[in-house]
């Protein structure tokens, strides 16, 4: 049954030091091409900007983020939701990735991804609270980047109504570190960027 697959993946996400090994193995199985896992399978063929993602496909990035999340799952609010969000955070890149003027883009993949994550998980579990937790992380995972770069897509107050600052900051750190060519200098830059994000959020709350 497809729900047995959900149980197997959950076990790996919660217990394995590097869940990427298990995920990469099952991604080669025929059932990984069946709904809803086909939404993840397509990420193997979904490209990313080589400038920002030298690791290659969205699937490669996803596996790296999952492993980064596994290092920090004891520090998050709810481990199962946090880890499933790591697996599903870029599920929206499948349908939104396009080549525009020579650049690979995936506009709105966070908002599209929230809907897809909900649809994905509803096929596998009836736990509505869990599904909502995952979907919320997927929805807001790009906010730290938007905020630090002062982009118009930042919606801090809306975000903070849905999720705790420390939780989304921790998740975003995993997302930022889950990339190719991540040496110690770049890692420090990403950590500093997340701290800047948190400072800006706190400043907004003080003045709101």
Secondary structure, DSSP 4 states (H G I P E B T S, - for coil): -HHHHHHHHHHHHHH-TTHHHHHHHHTTSGGGGSTTTHHHHGGGG----TTT-TT-SHHHHHHHHHHHHHHHGGGSS-HHHHHHHHHHTTTTHHHH-EEETTEEE-TTHHHHHHHHHHHHHHTT---HHHHHHHHHHHHHTTHHHHHHTT-TT--HHHHHHHS-HHHHHHHHHHHHHSSTT--HHHHHHHHHHHHHHHHHHHHHHHH-
